[in-house]
């Protein structure tokens, strides 16, 4: 299992530490290119919802890419 952590702001480090404790592979999602990495789950740390709202107005295409990763871009999506 590989988990992506949206690391734009907020307490994402704590989530990384917990996943380390659990032995779960993870990586930070900071840029559009990070969405090219296949992953099984996404953690959106607290505080990210405000940032997502702001970014949605500024960079809507990035969020379309994120949604596409889950819906149409993943061949293994079930």
N, C-alpha and C positions, 0 to 999 in steps of 0.2 A: 504494500500500500504506500502511496506517495501523496502527501498533502501539500497544497500550496497555501501560503499565508500572505494575504494582502498586506503589504508592509509599506503603506503610504504614510501613515502616522499611527499613533496610538500605541498600545501596549503589546505589540506583536512579539517582543522578546520573551515575554512570559509564556506565550503559546509555544514558541520554539523550545523553551526549556521543558515544558510539560511533555511535548512530543519526544524530546530526547530521553526523558525519564521513561517513557513508554516504549522506547525503541522504534519509533515510527519515523520513516524517512520523510523529510520535508524540505521545502525551499521557499525563498521569499519571492513574491511577485511584486516587482517595483516598476517594470517597464513593459511595454507592449510585447517585446520579444520574449519575455518570461512566459507568456501565454502559449508559446509554441511547445513548451515542455508538457508532456502528458502527465496528468495527475488524477487522483481518485476522489479527492475532496478539497474543499476550500474553507479556510477559516477567515472570517472577516472580523477582526478585533473590534472591541467597543471604541466608539469615536469615529469609526470609518464611515458610518452612515452619513454624517455631516459632510465629510470629504467627498464621498461618492456623489452626493447631491450637487456639490459645487463642480466637481469634475464632469458630471453628466451634462451640465450646461456648457462647459468649456470643451470637453473632449468626448463627445457622445460616441464617436467611432470606436474608441477604446472599449467602451462598455458593450457595444455591439459585438466586438471581437470576443470579449469575455463570454457573452451569452452564446455566441456561435461555437465557442469551444465546448460548451456543455450540450448544446442542442444539435447543431448540424456539423460542426467541425470534427467531432470525435467519431471515428469509425467504430469504436468499441462502446459507444453510448447505447444504453438499453433502456 
